[in-house]
Amino acid sequence: MSTSTRLATFLLAAIIAAGCGSSSSTDAPIGSDPDASQTAPAAWMPSLAWGFVPQEAGLDNPGALGGFLPDPEPGLIPGPETTPVLTGSLPLGAPSASPVEGSIPAAGGTFQATFAESQGSVSFEAPAQAFAADAQVSVAETPIGALDPNAYGGILKPVTPLYTIDVGANEPLLPVTVTLAYAPPANVPAGSVAMAFYYDSATGQVTPLTPLDSDGTSVRALASHFSAIFGAIVDMAKLPAIVDSGFRPGVDDWQFPNYGSYVAPKGHCEGQTLSAIWYYNTQRRAAGASPLYGLYDNNGATEKTPAFWKDDSQGYRLASSVQASSKANRFTNSFFRTLGFAATNKRPIYDAFRLAIAFSGQPQLIDIWNADNTAGHAMIVYRVSPQRIYVADPNYPRALRTIAFDAATGELAPYSSGDSVASIVSGNAVSYTRFAYVPAESSAGSAAIASNWLDLEANTAGDAVFPGIELFVSTETDATGEKIWDPLPNGYTSPTDSIDIGLGKLTDGSVSTMWIYPVGTTTPIGDWSPTQTVKLNPGDNQLGLLVYGKKDGEWSYVDFVRITVTSSPVPTAATSSTAPAPADPAWVLTSSTGFTATPNDPDTSAVGYRFEERSGSLSGYFWHSDESGARIAATDKVTWNEPPVQAAPGDTWQTPLRLTATCDPFAWFDVSVVTRHQRDHATVAQRSYDACASLEDLTATFTYPDGDPDALSDTLEIEVALGLNANGASWVYTYTWQP
């Protein structure tokens, strides 16, 4: 999708604005009445429909933006090292003929499944709202035979059957405490621990659940999803002293620091962490892709800007999008910070990281909180030694950062960082003393991050959760001296060597401001302001626009976009609406007007539509109510480059048709460019599409025909038409042949 299309993306999805470790959230409305008064349009509507209204540029602005933090920890990052993965499979017998069934109320409660034949027992304790509705639970038991001595490095001894838990589609919204009862085996090696594990029968993969405690006859852990689980005694003495995933800061983490954003104002540490883990596991290790660090610097452009993180907008917005996902926040932010830290002894947490890396070879997610659970942070654990847990901290890209471990006491030392880089710089660094091992899949699913990555590759990262921005340009004034503002597309050609660029409010109605950077520099042209004057050099001028928005009284990162503006001053007469008489036979633009095929609907109470037409842009609005009566609105807009004022036969007019649409399953759109000439009538480009489908730009190419010397009046029309639910609007350019 083109840059200009992305500038008008609408905020339609509910945004969970939880910060890095914060449990608070706010929901943005899906839509509102699209036919509100023209003096006060609904906040979600694009300002292009109402014309540009300059925002006040006062002293209130984001201020100076920082760079990278120096790493205060001495030492060097260990060189690349990968511990051999401990693999194997469980020898399973026949599952129980009759699963034990029960239920857990949505209001919270317990359920215990006991199997008479084996005397095996597994119980579940769910907090209130752990399930969206009363959960119907079915538990099947499968005996586990004696393991091959070499399976899983010989360190694993199952002490319970394999329990397969089925809750249908009603997966828990919050982790559930699982207790597995077992009979203590004889001759347990010294230093062994009891833990609960997930088991994937297709791959043999075992993954620790988040450990809570064990008392010699049972083991307690937190389950974030239900599949197959079992309890085992692990001989930790047989585990390698150092376990290493091969992940390295400065190679496999993101190249930008965590300053947070408009949709994650307190930081996007978990989104930055989870997306880096996903890329390392599924792309770098599994598919041989390039290392992540610097790969998307300057959005993947050839010209890298490693010291300037603000233009890494696609990766940065992706990290915020993962952070804003409801699943990520509800698991780690609202629950692990309480139950996840119930154990006073941190050794099970340390052991869980060692085992998770040893059994998978993959980096892991660690959640940390301060003593009173008011501040949290997320990082990547990539290596564990007898004395340290090595972490990749989003606040310190490419830096050595570790958490010290005391083997004698089982304690993890306090770790200093912050919600974001900004909080650290402002003197609000936090000493974190609570730590939790969190299976990465429990926080945000692989499929969801894969979808976010497709958006990044399409240059649309964050469009589903960030509000859109709209740019305007002015090169002239009206009779009263007021600036005349028009939409500013990427590729705009200016008739002057100086332009004013205006930034409208964000499409959710919030105020915004910007810095403008000429290409090749990290110094803005002026100070923060929503309107700026830019002097242009002859030819192409590449500009970078850093946009911040204000929400809840705070300024936050929204986007960084690059546009090209071409300075091509032309004589004043050439900009006149009346083209000069051509010296040679040519087609001359004689009129340009728009119209709506059917009157706009004045009734906004049920179902309706409205169109806004202007040269170079058509917008359509459709509204209706869902079954609950909630208002739903859909918007579609097509923009194009206007055709030349005059053209000789054989000249070509080519323009991209930039499409923007909201997702509404009851709305469909049709856009086309049609030409009419007395000797032919042709559709140059047409596209019909579902509003929820992915959109691709169209390009219309039209070659001007020969004139008809025998015609008394030879005319040609170019019409750009937009259809919305059987209603439509168009803009028609009429040419007259002047021999």
C-alpha positions in Angstrom: 0.0 0.0 0.0 1.4 3.4 -0.9 2.4 6.1 1.7 -0.4 8.4 0.7 -2.9 5.6 1.2 -1.6 4.9 4.6 -1.9 8.6 5.6 -5.7 8.3 5.6 -6.0 5.0 7.5 -9.0 5.1 9.9 -8.9 4.0 13.5 -11.6 1.4 13.6 -10.4 -1.3 16.1 -10.7 -1.0 19.8 -7.2 0.0 21.1 -5.9 -1.5 24.3 -3.5 1.2 25.4 -1.8 -0.8 28.1 1.8 0.3 28.7 4.9 -1.8 29.2 3.7 -3.8 32.2 0.6 -1.7 32.8 -2.8 -3.4 33.4 -4.9 -0.4 32.5 -6.7 -0.3 29.1 -8.9 2.1 27.2 -11.2 1.2 24.3 -11.6 3.5 21.3 -15.1 3.6 19.8 -15.6 1.7 16.6 -17.5 4.5 15.0 -20.0 7.2 15.4 -22.7 9.0 13.4 -21.1 9.8 10.0 -23.7 12.6 9.3 -22.8 14.8 12.3 -23.0 18.5 11.8 -20.4 19.9 9.5 -19.1 22.3 12.1 -18.3 19.5 14.4 -17.7 16.3 12.5 -17.4 12.9 14.3 -13.9 12.4 15.6 -13.2 9.3 13.5 -14.0 11.0 10.2 -11.1 12.2 8.0 -10.7 15.9 7.9 -10.4 15.8 4.1 -14.2 15.7 4.0 -14.3 19.1 5.8 -11.2 20.9 4.6 -8.1 21.6 6.5 -8.4 23.5 9.8 -5.0 24.6 11.1 -4.2 23.5 14.6 -2.8 25.8 17.2 1.0 25.6 17.4 1.7 26.6 21.0 4.6 26.0 23.3 3.1 22.6 24.3 5.0 20.1 22.2 6.8 16.7 22.6 10.1 18.5 23.3 13.5 17.0 22.6 13.5 13.3 21.6 16.3 11.1 23.0 18.4 8.5 21.3 20.0 5.3 22.8 20.9 4.8 26.4 24.5 3.9 27.3 24.7 0.4 28.8 25.8 0.7 32.4 26.8 -2.9 32.8 30.5 -3.7 32.2 31.6 -6.6 30.1 31.0 -8.0 26.6 28.2 -10.0 25.2 29.3 -13.6 25.0 30.0 -14.9 21.5 27.5 -17.0 19.5 26.8 -20.3 21.2 24.0 -22.8 20.8 23.3 -25.6 23.3 22.2 -28.9 21.7 18.5 -29.3 22.1 17.3 -32.1 24.4 14.8 -34.0 22.3 12.7 -37.1 22.7 9.2 -38.5 22.9 6.9 -39.9 25.6 6.0 -43.6 25.2 2.2 -43.3 25.5 -0.3 -46.1 26.3 -4.0 -46.2 25.6 -6.0 -43.2 26.7 -8.7 -43.6 29.3 -12.0 -44.9 27.9 -14.1 -42.3 29.7 -12.8 -38.8 30.2 -13.7 -37.0 33.4 -16.0 -34.1 32.8 -17.0 -31.1 34.8 -17.3 -27.3 34.7 -15.7 -24.1 36.0 -18.0 -21.1 36.3 -17.1 -17.9 34.6 -17.3 -16.2 38.0 -14.3 -18.4 39.1 -14.1 -21.8 40.8 -12.4 -25.1 41.0 -12.6 -28.5 39.3 -10.8 -31.8 40.0 -10.5 -34.8 37.8 -9.6 -38.0 39.6 -9.1 -41.3 37.8 -9.9 -44.4 39.9 -7.8 -46.9 38.0 -4.5 -45.0 38.2 -5.4 -42.8 41.3 -4.2 -39.9 39.2 -5.5 -36.5 40.0 -5.4 -33.1 38.3 -7.2 -30.0 39.6 -7.9 -26.5 38.3 -8.5 -23.3 40.1 -9.6 -20.4 37.9 -10.0 -16.7 39.0 -13.1 -14.7 38.1 -13.3 -13.9 34.4 -10.7 -16.5 33.5 -13.4 -17.8 31.1 -15.7 -15.7 29.0 -18.5 -18.2 29.8 -18.9 -21.2 32.1 -16.2 -23.6 30.9 -17.1 -27.2 30.2 -14.0 -29.2 30.9 -13.1 -32.7 29.7 -10.0 -34.4 30.9 -8.6 -37.7 29.4 -5.7 -39.6 31.0 -3.0 -41.4 29.1 -0.4 -43.5 30.9 3.3 -42.8 30.1 5.7 -45.7 29.9 9.4 -45.9 30.7 11.4 -43.4 28.7 14.4 -44.3 26.6 17.4 -43.5 28.8 18.7 -41.0 26.2 15.3 -39.2 25.7 15.5 -35.6 26.7 19.1 -36.0 27.7 18.2 -38.5 30.4 17.1 -35.7 32.8 13.3 -36.2 32.7 11.3 -38.7 34.7 7.5 -38.5 34.3 5.6 -38.9 37.6 2.0 -38.4 36.4 0.0 -39.6 33.4 -0.4 -37.3 30.4 -3.6 -35.3 30.9 -5.3 -34.0 27.8 -7.6 -31.1 28.7 -10.3 -29.9 26.4 -12.4 -26.7 27.0 -13.5 -26.4 23.4 -13.2 -22.9 22.0 -13.5 -21.4 25.5 -9.8 -21.0 26.1 -8.9 -19.2 29.3 -8.6 -15.4 29.2 -6.4 -15.5 32.3 -4.0 -18.2 33.5 -5.5 -21.0 35.5 -3.7 -22.7 38.5 -3.1 -26.4 37.7 -2.2 -28.9 40.5 -0.9 -32.3 39.5 -0.8 -34.9 42.3 1.9 -37.6 42.1 3.4 -40.4 44.2 7.1 -39.6 45.1 9.4 -41.9 43.2 12.2 -43.7 45.0 15.9 -42.7 44.6 15.3 -39.1 43.4 18.8 -37.6 42.6 19.8 -34.7 44.8 19.0 -31.3 43.3 16.1 -32.6 41.3 12.9 -30.5 40.9 9.3 -31.3 40.2 7.7 -29.3 37.4 4.7 -29.4 35.1 5.1 -29.5 31.3 3.1 -29.1 28.1 3.6 -31.9 25.6 3.3 -31.8 21.8 2.8 -35.3 20.6 3.5 -34.4 17.0 7.0 -33.1 17.7 7.8 -34.5 21.2 8.4 -31.0 22.4 8.1 -30.4 26.1 7.6 -26.9 27.5 7.5 -25.9 31.2 4.4 -24.3 32.5 5.0 -21.2 34.7 6.1 -22.8 38.0 4.6 -21.9 41.3 5.7 -24.5 43.8 5.9 -28.2 44.7 5.6 -30.0 48.0 6.9 -33.5 47.2 3.4 -35.0 46.4 2.1 -32.3 44.0 3.3 -29.6 41.7 1.5 -26.3 41.0 1.8 -24.2 37.9 0.0 -21.7 35.8 -1.6 -22.8 32.5 -2.3 -20.2 29.9 -3.9 -22.6 27.5 -5.1 -26.2 27.6 -3.7 -29.1 25.7 -1.7 -32.0 27.1 0.2 -31.6 30.4 2.1 -33.9 32.7 4.3 -33.7 35.8 7.9 -34.8 35.9 11.0 -34.9 38.2 13.9 -33.3 36.5 17.5 -34.2 37.3 19.0 -30.6 37.1 22.5 -32.0 37.7 22.5 -33.5 34.2 21.5 -30.3 32.5 24.4 -28.4 30.9 25.8 -25.7 33.2 25.2 -23.1 30.5 22.1 -23.2 28.2 22.2 -20.9 25.2 19.7 -20.2 22.4 22.1 -18.6 20.0 20.1 -15.3 20.1 22.3 -12.3 20.5 21.6 -8.6 21.2 22.9 -6.4 18.4 22.2 -9.3 16.0 18.7 -10.6 16.7 16.9 -7.8 18.7 15.3 -4.7 17.2 17.6 -1.8 16.4 15.4 0.8 18.0 14.9 1.7 21.7 11.6 1.4 23.5 10.2 4.9 23.8 6.5 3.8 23.6 3.9 5.1 21.2 0.4 6.5 20.8 -1.1 3.1 21.2 1.4 2.0 23.9 2.2 5.3 25.7 4.1 3.6 28.6 6.2 1.5 26.3 5.9 -1.5 24.0 8.5 -3.7 25.7 6.5 -6.9 25.4 5.5 -6.2 21.7 9.2 -5.5 20.9 10.3 -8.7 22.8 7.7 -11.1 21.4 8.1 -10.0 17.8 11.9 -10.4 18.0 11.4 -13.9 19.5 8.9 -14.8 16.7 11.3 -13.6 14.0 14.3 -15.5 15.4 12.4 -18.7 15.8 10.3 -18.8 12.6 12.4 -16.7 10.2 16.0 -16.7 11.1 16.4 -20.2 12.6 13.7 -22.0 10.7 13.9 -20.2 7.3 17.5 -18.9 7.1 16.4 -15.2 7.0 18.8 -12.4 7.7 19.4 -11.2 11.3 16.7 -8.8 12.5 19.0 -6.1 13.9 19.1 -3.3 11.3 17.1 -5.3 8.7 14.3 -2.8 8.9 16.3 0.3 9.7 14.8 3.2 7.8 12.0 0.8 6.9 14.4 -1.4 5.0 15.7 1.3 2.7 19.2 1.0 1.2 20.3 4.2 3.0 20.6 3.1 6.6 20.3 5.5 9.5 21.5 3.5 12.5 21.8 6.5 14.9 18.2 7.7 14.0 15.5 5.4 15.3 12.5 7.6 14.5 12.3 6.6 10.8 12.1 2.9 11.7 8.3 3.4 11.7 7.2 0.0 10.3 9.1 -2.1 12.9 8.3 0.4 15.6 4.5 0.4 14.8 4.6 -3.4 14.6 6.1 -3.7 18.1 3.3 -1.3 19.4 0.7 -3.3 17.6 1.8 -6.6 19.3 1.9 -4.7 22.6 -1.7 -3.4 22.0 -3.1 -6.9 21.4 -5.6 -7.8 24.0 -4.1 -11.3 24.5 -0.7 -10.0 25.4 -2.0 -7.5 27.9 -4.6 -9.6 29.7 -2.2 -12.5 30.4 1.0 -10.9 31.5 -0.2 -7.5 32.7 -3.2 -8.4 34.8 -2.5 -11.8 36.2 1.1 -13.0 36.2 2.0 -10.0 38.3 -0.1 -11.4 41.2 -0.1 -15.2 41.0 3.0 -15.4 39.0 5.1 -14.2 41.9 3.5 -16.1 44.7 6.6 -18.2 45.4 9.2 -16.5 47.6 12.0 -18.7 46.3 13.0 -17.6 42.8 14.9 -20.9 42.0 11.9 -22.5 40.2 11.8 -19.4 37.8 15.6 -19.7 37.2 15.2 -23.5 36.6 12.2 -22.9 34.2 14.3 -20.7 31.9 17.2 -23.2 31.9 14.7 -26.0 31.0 12.8 -24.0 28.4 15.9 -23.2 26.5 17.4 -26.7 26.9 14.2 -28.4 25.5 13.5 -25.9 22.7 16.8 -24.1 21.8 14.7 -20.9 21.7 14.9 -17.6 23.5 12.3 -17.0 26.2 10.1 -14.3 27.6 10.6 -12.9 31.1 8.2 -10.6 32.9 9.5 -8.5 35.7 7.7 -6.3 38.3 8.7 -4.1 41.2 7.9 -5.0 44.8 4.4 -3.4 44.9 3.4 -4.5 41.4 3.0 -0.9 40.1 5.6 -1.1 37.3 6.4 -4.0 34.9 8.6 -4.8 32.0 9.3 -7.6 29.6 12.5 -8.8 28.1 14.1 -11.8 26.2 16.1 -14.5 28.1 18.6 -15.9 25.6 21.3 -17.5 27.8 21.4 -18.9 31.4 24.7 -19.6 33.2 25.2 -20.7 36.8 25.5 -17.1 37.9 23.4 -15.1 35.5 20.3 -14.9 33.3 21.3 -13.0 30.1 18.5 -10.7 28.8 17.9 -8.6 25.7 16.2 -5.5 27.1 14.2 -3.4 24.7 15.3 -0.3 26.5 19.0 -1.2 25.8 19.3 -2.6 22.2 22.5 -4.4 21.4 23.7 -4.2 25.0 24.9 -6.6 27.6 22.3 -6.9 30.3 22.0 -9.7 33.0 20.2 -10.7 36.1 22.5 -12.1 38.8 21.5 -15.5 40.3 22.7 -16.7 43.7 22.8 -20.5 43.7 23.2 -20.7 47.4 20.0 -18.8 48.3 18.0 -19.3 45.0 17.6 -15.6 44.7 17.6 -13.3 41.7 19.2 -9.9 42.2 17.2 -6.7 41.6 17.3 -5.6 38.0 17.3 -1.9 37.0 15.4 -0.6 33.9 12.1 1.1 33.3 8.7 1.1 31.5 10.5 2.8 28.6 13.7 4.7 27.7 11.8 8.0 28.4 11.0 6.9 31.9 14.6 6.0 32.6 15.9 9.3 31.2 13.4 11.3 33.2 14.8 9.8 36.4 12.1 7.1 36.9 14.2 4.0 36.6 12.7 1.0 38.4 14.3 -1.6 40.6 12.5 -4.9 39.6 12.5 -7.6 42.2 9.8 -10.0 40.9 10.4 -12.3 38.0 8.3 -14.7 36.0 9.0 -17.2 33.3 6.2 -16.8 30.7 5.8 -19.2 27.8 5.8 -16.9 24.8 2.8 -18.6 23.3 0.8 -17.6 26.3 1.2 -13.9 25.7 0.6 -13.4 22.0 0.0 -16.2 19.4 2.4 -16.9 16.6 -0.3 -16.5 14.0 -1.2 -13.0 15.3 2.5 -11.9 15.1 2.8 -13.5 11.6 -0.2 -11.3 10.5 1.5 -8.2 12.0 4.6 -9.1 10.0 2.7 -9.3 6.7 1.5 -5.8 7.5 5.1 -4.7 7.9 6.1 -6.2 4.6 3.2 -4.4 3.0 4.2 -1.1 4.6 1.0 -1.0 6.6 2.2 -2.0 10.1 0.0 -0.5 12.8 -2.7 0.7 10.4 -5.3 -1.3 12.3 -4.6 0.3 15.7 -2.9 3.7 15.0 -5.0 6.7 13.9 -4.4 8.0 10.4 -2.7 11.2 9.6 -3.6 13.6 6.8 -1.3 16.1 5.1 -2.2 19.3 3.2 -0.3 21.7 1.0 -0.7 25.4 0.3 1.1 27.4 -2.4 -1.4 30.3 -2.8 -3.9 32.5 -0.9 -7.5 33.5 -1.7 -8.8 37.0 -2.1 -8.8 37.6 1.6 -5.2 36.5 2.1 -6.1 33.1 3.6 -4.1 30.1 2.6 -5.7 27.7 0.2 -5.1 24.1 1.4 -5.3 21.0 -0.8 -4.4 17.4 0.1 -0.7 16.6 -0.1 -0.1 13.3 -1.9 3.3 11.6 -2.2 4.7 12.7 -5.5 3.2 16.2 -5.4 4.5 18.7 -7.9 4.7 22.2 -6.6 4.2 25.2 -8.9 6.5 27.2 -6.5 9.8 26.8 -4.8 8.3 27.1 -1.4 5.3 25.3 0.1 3.4 25.3 3.4 2.7 21.8 4.7 -0.2 21.3 7.1 -0.9 18.4 9.4 -4.6 17.8 10.2 -5.8 16.3 13.5 -5.4 12.6 13.8 -8.4 10.6 12.4 -9.5 9.9 16.0 -9.8 13.6 16.6 -6.7 14.1 18.6 -4.3 17.0 18.0 -1.0 16.3 16.3 2.3 18.0 15.5 5.4 17.2 13.4 9.0 17.7 12.7 10.1 17.7 9.1 13.5 16.3 8.0 15.1 16.8 4.6 16.5 13.6 3.3 20.0 12.7 4.5 19.7 14.7 7.7 18.6 14.0 11.3 18.1 17.7 12.0 14.5 19.0 11.5 13.8 22.1 9.5 12.1 23.9 12.3 10.5 23.3 15.7 7.5 21.2 16.4 4.4 22.6 14.6 1.4 21.3 12.7 2.1 23.8 9.9 5.5 24.4 8.5 7.0 26.3 5.5 9.4 24.3 3.4 11.8 25.8 0.9 12.3 23.5 -2.1 15.3 22.8 -4.2 14.7 22.4 -8.0 13.5 18.9 -8.9 12.7 16.2 -6.4 12.7 16.9 -2.6 12.5 14.0 -0.3 11.1 14.9 3.1 10.6 12.8 6.3 7.8 13.7 8.6 7.8 12.6 12.2 4.3 12.8 13.6 3.3 12.8 17.3 -0.2 12.8 18.7 -1.5 13.9 22.1 -3.7 11.5 24.1 -4.5 11.8 27.8 -2.4 14.9 28.0 0.8 13.2 26.7 2.5 13.4 23.4 3.4 10.0 21.8 4.9 8.6 18.6 2.4 8.1 15.7 4.3 7.6 12.5 7.3 8.6 10.4 6.5 8.9 6.6 8.6 9.9 3.7 7.2 11.8 0.8 8.7 13.3 -2.4 7.7 16.8 -3.5 8.9 18.1 -6.9 9.5 21.8 -7.4 8.6 22.7 -10.9 7.7 26.4 -11.1 5.5 27.2 -14.1 4.3 30.5 -15.5 1.2 31.8 -13.8 -0.9 31.4 -17.0 -0.2 27.7 -17.0 -2.0 27.3 -13.7 -5.1 29.1 -14.9 -8.3 27.1 -15.1 -8.5 28.1 -18.8 -5.7 26.5 -20.8 -3.9 28.6 -23.4 -4.9 28.0 -27.0 -2.5 25.3 -28.4 -0.2 26.1 -31.2 -0.7 22.6 -32.6 -3.9 20.4 -32.5 -4.5 19.2 -29.0 -7.1 18.1 -26.5 -7.8 21.0 -24.1 -9.4 20.6 -20.7 -12.6 22.8 -20.8 -14.5 21.7 -17.7 -14.0 19.8 -14.5 -16.9 19.0 -12.2 -18.2 16.3 -9.8 -21.7 15.0 -9.0 -23.5 12.4 -7.0 -25.7 10.0 -8.9 -28.3 9.9 -6.1 -29.0 12.5 -3.4 -27.1 12.1 -0.2 -29.2 10.4 2.5 -30.4 13.0 5.1 -31.6 10.3 7.5 -28.9 9.0 9.9 -31.1 6.9 12.1 -30.8 3.6 10.3 -29.0 3.0 7.0 -27.6 5.7 4.8 -24.7 7.1 2.8 -23.1 10.3 1.7 -20.4 11.3 -0.8 -17.9 14.1 -0.9 -16.5 15.0 -4.3 -13.5 17.2 -5.2 -11.0 17.1 -8.0 -8.5 14.4 -7.2 -10.5 12.8 -4.4 -13.8 11.1 -3.9 -15.0 9.9 -0.4 -18.0 7.8 0.4 -19.6 7.1 3.7 -22.0 4.3 4.6 -23.6 3.7 8.0 -25.9 1.2 9.6 -26.6 -0.6 12.9 -25.6 -4.0 14.0 -28.0 -6.5 15.7 -27.4 -4.8 19.1 -28.2 -1.4 17.7 -24.6 -0.1 17.8 -23.7 2.3 15.1 -21.3 1.0 12.5 -19.7 3.2 9.8 -17.7 2.4 6.8 -15.6 4.8 4.7 -14.1 4.5 1.3 -11.9 7.0 -0.5 -10.2 7.1 -3.9 -7.6 9.7 -4.8 -5.8 10.2 -8.1 -3.5 12.6 -9.9 -5.3 15.0 -12.1 -4.9 14.8 -15.9 -2.9 17.4 -17.8 -4.6 20.7 -18.9 -3.9 19.9 -22.5 -2.5 16.9 -24.4 -1.6 16.1 -28.0 -2.9 12.9 -29.7 -0.8 10.0 -28.5 0.1 11.6 -25.2 -0.4 9.3 -22.2 -2.0 10.2 -18.9 -1.1 7.6 -16.2 -2.2 7.8 -12.6 -2.3 5.6 -9.6 -5.7 5.1 -8.0 -5.1 5.1 -4.2 -7.7 3.3 -2.3 -8.6 3.4 1.4 -11.4 1.5 3.0 -12.7 0.5 6.4 -13.8 -3.0 7.1 -17.5 -3.5 7.0 -18.9 -6.8 5.7 -22.1 -5.1 4.6 -20.3 -2.6 2.4 -18.8 -3.1 -1.0 -17.1 -0.6 -3.2 -16.4 -0.2 -6.9 -14.0 2.3 -8.4 -13.3 2.9 -12.0 -11.9 5.3 -14.6 -14.1 5.5 -17.7 -13.4 7.4 -20.9 -16.0 8.5 -23.4 -15.2 9.7 -26.9 -17.7 9.8 -29.8 -15.8 7.0 -31.5 -15.3 4.8 -28.5 -16.3 4.3 -24.9 -13.9 2.3 -22.7 -13.3 1.5 -19.0 -9.6 2.1 -18.4 -9.4 0.6 -14.9 -12.0 -0.9 -12.6 -12.0 -2.7 -9.3 -14.8 -4.1 -7.2 -13.9 -5.4 -3.7 -15.1 -6.4 -0.3 -14.3 -3.7 2.2 -12.6 -6.3 4.5 -10.3 -7.7 1.8 -6.8 -6.5 1.3 -6.5 -3.6 -1.1 -4.0 -3.1 -3.9 -3.4 0.1 -5.8 -4.7 0.4 -9.4 -3.0 2.3 -12.2 -5.0 3.9 -14.9 -3.3 4.4 -18.2 -5.0 6.4 -21.0 -3.6 7.4 -24.4 -5.3 10.5 -25.9 -7.0 9.6 -29.2 -6.7 11.3 -32.6 -9.2 14.1 -33.1 -12.0 13.8 -35.6 -11.6 16.5 -38.3 -15.1 15.9 -39.6 -16.8 16.5 -36.2 -18.3 19.9 -35.5 -17.7 19.3 -31.8 -15.3 16.6 -30.8 -15.2 16.0 -27.1 -13.6 13.5 -24.7 -14.5 12.8 -21.1 -12.5 11.1 -18.4 -14.6 10.1 -15.4 -13.4 8.7 -12.1 -16.3 7.0 -10.5 -16.8 5.6 -7.0 -19.7 3.2 -6.1 -20.8 2.4 -2.6 -23.7 -0.1 -2.0 -25.3 0.8 -5.4 -24.9 4.5 -4.9 -22.2 6.5 -6.5 -20.3 9.7 -7.1 -17.9 10.8 -9.9 -15.6 13.5 -11.1 -15.7 14.2 -14.9 -12.9 16.0 -16.8 -14.2 17.2 -20.3 -11.7 17.8 -23.1 -12.5 19.6 -26.4 -10.5 19.0 -29.5 -8.8 22.2 -30.8 -7.3 21.6 -34.2 
